[in-house]
């Protein structure tokens, strides 16, 4: 293994600091990879940013709220949503176990659920804990199919025997476990029946299973006939050969390349490591095909922001709330705010992040970040080191050479085309 | 109510393949650009197209309502509108009661309704279906949008197609060209950073990786399009006096704001030929009536205000608006007072060039395909008609050879 350790750090985490990169160069690729995917000991950095507790949902135990109670609960919910969003952006930056944190973000985009509809911070936080704590992909899928945020997001609470709502079933096939084209419309409808009966309950941590609403009859799904329910349906999908292949493809798409296809040979090697996500990633990062994907992946806005904050030595929780919220609003304008993916399909990729409108927001955000940093005098070379870039193109170097102000240099560095692609 | 943009389609794969990407050159300066447009006077007389995407799957049966069909009332008892509430278009079909402004445009013969539009072998996934609508490729997935291919084929500049959304819709992405996204606010730069520095970052570096080149081009596009829009605002202000141009009624919705910007650009003769705007939230699986009515009200106000404003200028009368969604909803309601994903739906076409009326055939409610409407008009007939009549293009070239029989809602191009 003689891969580029800088590429590994950029892809496995949110963006290394100069100190991390130089340490990794000392240790070499295999040791760096092992340290990333199986970090020893507790996450020391993250101890200053523990998963928050929110208390009960503000709308819980209010069966007949007055208008004033309703408004007050909504206000509380909004504050909780903002707290969660600031917290995770902070946690991503301070976590020492960067690849662990990045994997949670990957799963968030995979089982994409938005608080814009779910509204309950408690539901969303419970899902987040599941994404974080699941033992492996099998455990994750079984926990997600009875996850209150996911059920609410995909109208599972309306899904009942005499009138199935197939929204959750469809996404389970298409986006979560199998991928499009691996099933028929009939499979979706039958799976919808298997998922009937679950009701979300604000006051509880788990949904309520209402037997009267469940369709206990036989269903034929993917050629198998049985009295499927939520868990036996998930079991069926997990044992399909398409499932590990689909997950491997999604990992390649986010960690390696959104334009080049995953080579079949590597895909089958990753499948062998299923259902352990870190083992699948290890196979990916150890493969020569991964090294060949350098400079093809456009940074997602969260990767750009969190990497920049790490390299500038900033963290969200160190900022006044108003300043932190300006950054949060900027992330919404860039189209990627944690806990609020635009659709159940998750975040876009590639050139979709490189629009002229995004260019405007990014310049503005870069200015805000740099204003919070107190730079020494800097040369263009030092900016490249700080941002862990291999160097500048002539184009960008010509621009930077003419600029003397350290903050302006950093803004241009963070906005530079070189910094936007890994 | 669930009127969120939760299912708004975003491209789930890299829009443009990893092949060679043309990058725009250096940004034009404002003066240079103004100079160009003044020499180009009179401005390009070509038609302009405004594509309105309703994300989430609009319920076509409750938009253009077969109120006289007893099966409509029988199949969705909780969701059907009584005949007397419907705004009658003829003795069989009528508009949703919330679409009063569109009814006015219908009476003025400026609204065409193409009935039963869909594509072969309907796919009920939002993503795949919206992908198909945007790429106009129902058979195999491809990575370019139908407008994007026209941009490729005409070697268009980035301002030729503009979206006022933060993320580029796939329909504007070609293989070598793509449309531009314009933010609704103006250009704001951090202290000490000026147009010159941003423009210099936007210069292409020979031999750099494709995605990096694309990143650079986004800065060039930002300046270029900002100059155009800023110029259009100045022109619009100058022409309409200090109070500014009239905006559509109820102009607070996101769609109305996007269309107000389109109106300004059109009135200032900005050389953009295709505008993409959108309204999300049509994925009404539950509590359909209330949510759908709110959305239709927004749609009605935004469209009516825009079309009526466009009718006042010569440039505006060249504008054709096409409103579509990725699929309709199931004929039957589900138990949640909503509907699940369905198939065919109506496409609305509006504007000064449009010959109002009904086109195509309303899908039968007695001849369903597994509970869904059967499409009667291939969506490529609609695209082909506007490619020919509005953009003056050869439709087959951009629709993978599909043979288009232009629908007569627009004069032949």
HADDOCK unambig.tbl for C-alpha pairs under 7 A between the chains (distance, minus, plus):
assign (segid A and resid 117 and name CA) (segid B and resid 4 and name CA) 6.80 0.50 0.50
assign (segid A and resid 158 and name CA) (segid B and resid 335 and name CA) 6.99 0.50 0.50
assign (segid A and resid 158 and name CA) (segid B and resid 336 and name CA) 5.66 0.50 0.50
assign (segid A and resid 163 and name CA) (segid B and resid 334 and name CA) 5.69 0.50 0.50
assign (segid A and resid 163 and name CA) (segid B and resid 335 and name CA) 4.98 0.50 0.50
assign (segid A and resid 165 and name CA) (segid B and resid 334 and name CA) 6.64 0.50 0.50
assign (segid A and resid 258 and name CA) (segid B and resid 13 and name CA) 6.53 0.50 0.50
assign (segid A and resid 258 and name CA) (segid B and resid 14 and name CA) 5.64 0.50 0.50
assign (segid A and resid 259 and name CA) (segid B and resid 14 and name CA) 5.92 0.50 0.50
assign (segid A and resid 259 and name CA) (segid B and resid 17 and name CA) 5.68 0.50 0.50
assign (segid A and resid 259 and name CA) (segid B and resid 18 and name CA) 5.42 0.50 0.50
assign (segid A and resid 295 and name CA) (segid B and resid 209 and name CA) 6.35 0.50 0.50
assign (segid A and resid 296 and name CA) (segid B and resid 211 and name CA) 6.15 0.50 0.50
assign (segid A and resid 298 and name CA) (segid B and resid 211 and name CA) 6.74 0.50 0.50
assign (segid A and resid 342 and name CA) (segid B and resid 6 and name CA) 5.53 0.50 0.50
assign (segid A and resid 342 and name CA) (segid B and resid 7 and name CA) 6.81 0.50 0.50
assign (segid A and resid 342 and name CA) (segid B and resid 8 and name CA) 6.44 0.50 0.50
assign (segid A and resid 343 and name CA) (segid B and resid 6 and name CA) 4.66 0.50 0.50
assign (segid A and resid 343 and name CA) (segid B and resid 7 and name CA) 4.52 0.50 0.50
assign (segid A and resid 343 and name CA) (segid B and resid 8 and name CA) 5.98 0.50 0.50
assign (segid A and resid 343 and name CA) (segid B and resid 9 and name CA) 6.96 0.50 0.50
assign (segid A and resid 344 and name CA) (segid B and resid 7 and name CA) 6.60 0.50 0.50
assign (segid A and resid 345 and name CA) (segid B and resid 12 and name CA) 6.83 0.50 0.50
assign (segid A and resid 348 and name CA) (segid B and resid 10 and name CA) 5.81 0.50 0.50
assign (segid A and resid 348 and name CA) (segid B and resid 11 and name CA) 5.44 0.50 0.50
assign (segid A and resid 348 and name CA) (segid B and resid 12 and name CA) 5.03 0.50 0.50
assign (segid A and resid 348 and name CA) (segid B and resid 13 and name CA) 6.77 0.50 0.50
assign (segid A and resid 349 and name CA) (segid B and resid 12 and name CA) 6.56 0.50 0.50
assign (segid A and resid 349 and name CA) (segid B and resid 13 and name CA) 6.07 0.50 0.50
assign (segid A and resid 349 and name CA) (segid B and resid 14 and name CA) 5.53 0.50 0.50
assign (segid A and resid 350 and name CA) (segid B and resid 14 and name CA) 4.75 0.50 0.50
assign (segid A and resid 351 and name CA) (segid B and resid 14 and name CA) 6.26 0.50 0.50
assign (segid A and resid 351 and name CA) (segid B and resid 15 and name CA) 6.42 0.50 0.50
assign (segid A and resid 351 and name CA) (segid B and resid 16 and name CA) 6.99 0.50 0.50
assign (segid A and resid 352 and name CA) (segid B and resid 15 and name CA) 6.87 0.50 0.50
assign (segid A and resid 352 and name CA) (segid B and resid 167 and name CA) 5.73 0.50 0.50
assign (segid A and resid 352 and name CA) (segid B and resid 168 and name CA) 5.71 0.50 0.50
assign (segid A and resid 353 and name CA) (segid B and resid 167 and name CA) 6.75 0.50 0.50
assign (segid A and resid 354 and name CA) (segid B and resid 214 and name CA) 6.92 0.50 0.50
assign (segid A and resid 354 and name CA) (segid B and resid 215 and name CA) 5.54 0.50 0.50
assign (segid A and resid 354 and name CA) (segid B and resid 218 and name CA) 6.04 0.50 0.50
assign (segid A and resid 355 and name CA) (segid B and resid 167 and name CA) 6.48 0.50 0.50
assign (segid A and resid 355 and name CA) (segid B and resid 168 and name CA) 6.47 0.50 0.50
assign (segid A and resid 355 and name CA) (segid B and resid 180 and name CA) 6.67 0.50 0.50
assign (segid A and resid 355 and name CA) (segid B and resid 181 and name CA) 5.74 0.50 0.50
assign (segid A and resid 355 and name CA) (segid B and resid 218 and name CA) 5.52 0.50 0.50
assign (segid A and resid 356 and name CA) (segid B and resid 180 and name CA) 6.32 0.50 0.50
assign (segid A and resid 356 and name CA) (segid B and resid 181 and name CA) 5.43 0.50 0.50
assign (segid A and resid 356 and name CA) (segid B and resid 182 and name CA) 6.38 0.50 0.50
assign (segid A and resid 356 and name CA) (segid B and resid 218 and name CA) 4.66 0.50 0.50
assign (segid A and resid 356 and name CA) (segid B and resid 219 and name CA) 6.15 0.50 0.50
assign (segid A and resid 356 and name CA) (segid B and resid 221 and name CA) 5.69 0.50 0.50
assign (segid A and resid 356 and name CA) (segid B and resid 222 and name CA) 4.47 0.50 0.50
assign (segid A and resid 357 and name CA) (segid B and resid 166 and name CA) 5.56 0.50 0.50
assign (segid A and resid 357 and name CA) (segid B and resid 181 and name CA) 5.30 0.50 0.50
assign (segid A and resid 357 and name CA) (segid B and resid 182 and name CA) 5.14 0.50 0.50
assign (segid A and resid 357 and name CA) (segid B and resid 183 and name CA) 4.90 0.50 0.50
assign (segid A and resid 357 and name CA) (segid B and resid 222 and name CA) 6.81 0.50 0.50
assign (segid A and resid 358 and name CA) (segid B and resid 166 and name CA) 6.48 0.50 0.50
assign (segid A and resid 359 and name CA) (segid B and resid 218 and name CA) 6.28 0.50 0.50
assign (segid A and resid 359 and name CA) (segid B and resid 219 and name CA) 6.07 0.50 0.50
assign (segid A and resid 359 and name CA) (segid B and resid 222 and name CA) 6.83 0.50 0.50
assign (segid A and resid 360 and name CA) (segid B and resid 187 and name CA) 6.85 0.50 0.50
assign (segid A and resid 363 and name CA) (segid B and resid 189 and name CA) 6.52 0.50 0.50
assign (segid A and resid 363 and name CA) (segid B and resid 190 and name CA) 6.93 0.50 0.50
assign (segid A and resid 364 and name CA) (segid B and resid 188 and name CA) 6.78 0.50 0.50
assign (segid A and resid 364 and name CA) (segid B and resid 189 and name CA) 6.04 0.50 0.50
assign (segid A and resid 364 and name CA) (segid B and resid 190 and name CA) 5.95 0.50 0.50
assign (segid A and resid 367 and name CA) (segid B and resid 190 and name CA) 4.96 0.50 0.50
assign (segid A and resid 395 and name CA) (segid B and resid 201 and name CA) 6.94 0.50 0.50
assign (segid A and resid 395 and name CA) (segid B and resid 203 and name CA) 6.97 0.50 0.50
assign (segid A and resid 395 and name CA) (segid B and resid 205 and name CA) 6.07 0.50 0.50
assign (segid A and resid 396 and name CA) (segid B and resid 201 and name CA) 6.03 0.50 0.50
assign (segid A and resid 399 and name CA) (segid B and resid 197 and name CA) 6.64 0.50 0.50
assign (segid A and resid 399 and name CA) (segid B and resid 200 and name CA) 6.45 0.50 0.50
assign (segid A and resid 408 and name CA) (segid B and resid 192 and name CA) 6.37 0.50 0.50
assign (segid A and resid 408 and name CA) (segid B and resid 193 and name CA) 6.71 0.50 0.50
assign (segid A and resid 416 and name CA) (segid B and resid 201 and name CA) 6.60 0.50 0.50
assign (segid A and resid 417 and name CA) (segid B and resid 212 and name CA) 5.23 0.50 0.50
assign (segid A and resid 417 and name CA) (segid B and resid 215 and name CA) 5.10 0.50 0.50
assign (segid A and resid 417 and name CA) (segid B and resid 216 and name CA) 5.30 0.50 0.50
assign (segid A and resid 418 and name CA) (segid B and resid 212 and name CA) 6.18 0.50 0.50
assign (segid A and resid 421 and name CA) (segid B and resid 211 and name CA) 6.75 0.50 0.50
assign (segid A and resid 421 and name CA) (segid B and resid 212 and name CA) 6.07 0.50 0.50
